[in-house]
Amino acid sequence: MADRIKVLVVIGQLEIGGTERQLLDVSREIDSDDIEIIVYALRGDGSLAGSFLAAGIRVIHPHHHSRRWLGLLRTAVHLIRTFRSERPQIAHFFLPEAYVLGGLCSLLAPPCVRIMSRRSLNYYQRRWLGIRAIERILHRRMDGILANSQAVLSDLQNEGVPDHISGVVRNGVSAPPNIADSRLAALRAELKLNPTGIVLIVVANLIPYKGHSDVLDALVRARDRLGEAWTLLLVGADHGVEAELKQRAKDSGIYGNIRWLGRQSDV
């Protein structure tokens, strides 16, 4: 195992989210005899840390982190020390916070291959002063820049990312090949669903840009064709819009067809 490639993945946190789950699923499938994955979480270990550890993936995080300047400086020092002690051949930055802080820290660390993965449109650049300029500087220092959709890649190209270092790697979903009818019936009974009705599911934290309101609007338009027995399952933590969505569903007359399941770890 002395010749294993060491990859340091830098991410904001390890709470339940799409990027975090995707990282966990992919990391589990990588042959640990050839590649060692180490995850550095800027804001502590989070609820998924145990799953990474159970998969044999080391998790490193600073003892204290804050988004105030002093806290960011402490985290930066800790991350630079981690780069120098671990000496990864590859550093992979997921999401804007990790890209900006981790990317800058990597410039002060021993040389390595640098990769950035962006998994959303660049609306966040409007909220964070100066981040667009910092990212454009970092883009020029990356060896590879990945997007999870063509729309995200278009954003990156508009920011000056050249074609020869960029590409699209779409999200993957691991699903059991076969689910017994008895298991499906048990799940319907557990969730108190109509035994034969249409079941729809959205797995995404309740954040405005995730598009839950669009789903509700579409269901209102399609209500007559769906009949009365359909159910929408919403899986995801509330980030401040659940009450508004519930009121919208009540006003539209579809509230009774929706199950608000909150955060789930067994999706």
Secondary structure, DSSP 8 states (H G I E B T S, - for coil): -TT-EEEEEEES--SS-HHHHHHHHHHHHS-TTTEEEEEEETT---TTHHHHHHTT-EEE--S---SSHHHHHHHHHHHHHHHHHH--SEEEEESHHHHHHHHHHHTTSS--EEEEEE-S-GGGGGTSTTHHHHHHHHHTT-SEEEESSHHHHHHHHHTT--GGGEEE--------S---HHHHHHHHHHTT--SSS-EEEEES-B-GGG-HHHHHHHHHHHHHHH-S--EEEEES-BSS-HHHHHHHHHHHT-GGGEEEEE--S--
